Amino acid sequence: MSRSREIAVLSGMLLAVAVIGGAGFAMAQSSKLPAKPPGKDAAAKTAPAQTAAAPAAAAAPAKMPFGIGREAKPEEIAGWDIDVRPDGQGLPPGKGTARKGEDLFVTQCAACHGEFGESTGRWPVLAGGAGTLASHDPVKTIGSYWPYASTVIDYVRRAMPFGNAQSLEGDDLYSIVAYLLYLNDVITDQDQEISDKSFPTVKLSNEANFFDDDREVSEKAFWKKEPCMTNCAAGAPKVLGRARAIDVTPEDGKGPRVE
Amino acid sequence: MLNKNRDHDAGLSRRSLLGKSLALGGAAALGTGTAAVAAEPGNPQNLPPNVPEWSKTLGDGVAVRAYGKPSKHEANVIRRDVEWLTASRESSVSFTPLHELDGIITPNGLCFERHHSGIAELDPNDYRLMIHGLVDKPLMFTLQDLERFPRTNRIYFAECAANSGMEWRGAQMNACQFTHGMIHNVMYTGVPLRVLLEEAGVKTNAKWLLLEGADSAAMTRSLPLQKALDDCLIAFRMNGERLRPENGYPVRICVPGWEANMWVKWLRRIEVGDQPWHHREETSKYTDLLENGKARRFTYVMDAKSVITNPSPQAPLRHKKGFTVISGIAWSGRGKIARVDVSLDGGRNWRTARLDGPVLDKSMARFYAEFDWNGQELFLQSRAIDETGYVQPTKDELRKVRGVNSVYHNNGIQTWRVSPEGEVENVEIA
């Protein structure tokens, strides 16, 4: 039995208990379902819980699942399922080169991101920034920071161009991504073709510099038994910096008008 | 001064009177008892022995205000944004006016906004939620379908991972609204995600979910299955009414205690998989760069945090000396708030504040600390402690571990300097 089935069975039994109690009571009981504490899949495996619920389940066979909703059709899923993973799952068919992508990028992307991904105004910088991550002013771009090339094709496909999302596909999509990889020196040959077949082999340089959240270990000192309550520092407080001096806070009257 | 236009109509209020006396008489005059008496607010025509207009005439009848709005005298209580912060208004943020609120529930119209492609306007009849991937049966739900499942009500905070992010390098925003206002606390009604996953039948090799929004950012995040089965909620109501469009109408997901970026709005699709997707919002964004150039990823939990909302830069002290109420909020993504301490002298000495109202799991809690102000300069701080024993650190303690380039997850202790005149400013102290 799959884990989900075990969970389903337990929930069904709880529901069955509720149904016996009458319609009004059933709602109250079933609404308690989500209040179960974490680790309910573990709880589902413990014998006592099953035993306790078993008689009720036997008396009134649970109608589980609820039978709400309908099956999603393959063509419906295909229409909305646009995600791409680092291992290549989800890559759409297509192929392209940086040379072909340059023209597309200039017409569709450069107004915000600059012709070479350097950006205009406050829009995101897409290229450059190598070696800046440990500096005072890190420049986090596809080349300097992003761990996976798959994220580029996924994000461009789902959300770009800003204001005209999901308009890029096939060879155009691959060509623009190839141009972005070229701008970031991931690809050095403008005519190198990338495709849904070759894409999973494209590696970015910063992948190894990400690690999973370790706060409970690296910041263990913040779990203090009893924090200081009196005479915790010597002398009077000395002001080191004040927001007022920077003066970038919007003021009343400059906010949106409320009619 | 942030509050200078507060009383834009309806006669003179206490604050505007004070402002005028400040301008005319200078700060020194305010220190005297006579100035304080002269500052009693109000239009004399509306004060006893006179009888004001509203005591003599009829007001609006019922349903004239079919969907009620706050008093016109509260027109200042609004979300605000910081134009220089982002390149566009559609991928940007507005801030909750925390200094104008009390208790723990954020009114729907004041909940901070964070969109990546503007507010998607969905027709509820055209709403669909798809669940597919590693499931026994891929499913499609309408809004009406979702409302047929057993429902639950929960109060949770949603805090943007970038809340207080402008303060990493020092005091920058001189307003509680902008230092801490990327948070709201709302009662959600919805269906546990677990119930929907049971309906589809999750396969044994499933470990992760992909959540995707229906807006043109098609916002995606990878969610560990364990969290999905624990306490995530597919929500269709906030504070009793339908979600506001800016908060995901008609359906968003609540991921209690975790950074609000994961609370995908206009939720259209959940894919079940065996590994994370490493999408843009969990690689380029919402990863925390440390001083050595390495970056933490999947920093989901919002750690224990607190802030004194009153007094604060937008809400100065105007009563001079005497009995004074400090009011603030505390919250933790790791559970319930166990205690809040307050300091008047920049962390030299602490007193334990009074928690008042419901103290719930992964929800805001309200605290108060009353004291007799002698009119001296104050350095106000609050320090939250949650039920896991986590103690809210100082900003310097955080910087020692992380540097100043993390952008996200700044839960350091906030200091407000209160001047003898009662003005309040955002400062960093040693």
Interface residues (C-beta under 8 A of the other chain):
Chain A: S2 R3 S4 R5 I7 A8 S11 L15 M27 S30 S31 L33 P34 A35 P38 G39 K40 D41 M64 P65 F66 I68 G69 R70 E71 A72 K73 E76 I77 W80 D81 I82 D83 V84 R85 P86 D87 Q89 C112 G121 R122 W123 P124 L133 A134 P138 K140 I142 Y145 W146 P147 Y148 S150 T151 D154 Y155 R158 A159 F162 G163 A165 Q166 N209 F210 F211 D212 D213 D214 R215 S218 E219 A221 F222 W223 K224 K225 P227 C228 M229 T230 N231 C232 A233 A236 P237 K238 V239 L240 G241 R242 A243 R244 I246 D247 V248 T249 P250 E251 D252 G253 G255 P256 V258
Chain B: M1 L2 N3 K4 N5 R6 A75 N76 I78 R79 R80 D81 V82 E83 W84 T86 A87 S88 E90 S91 H116 S117 M130 I131 H132 D136 K137 P138 L139 M140 F141 T142 D145 R148 F149 P150 R151 T152 G170 A171 Q172 M173 N174 A175 F178 P192 R194 V195 L197 E198 E199 G201 V202 K203 T204 A206 L210 E212 S216 A217 A218 T220 L229 D230 D231 L233 R268 R269 E271 G273 Q275 W277 H278 H279 R280 T283 S284 T287 L289 E291 N292 G293 K294 A295 R296 R297 F298 T299 Y300 V301 D303 P313 D341 D345 G346 G347 R348 N349 W350 F379 R383 I385 T388 G389 Y390 V391 Q392 P393 E397 V401 N405 T415 R417 E425 N426 V427 E428 I429 A430
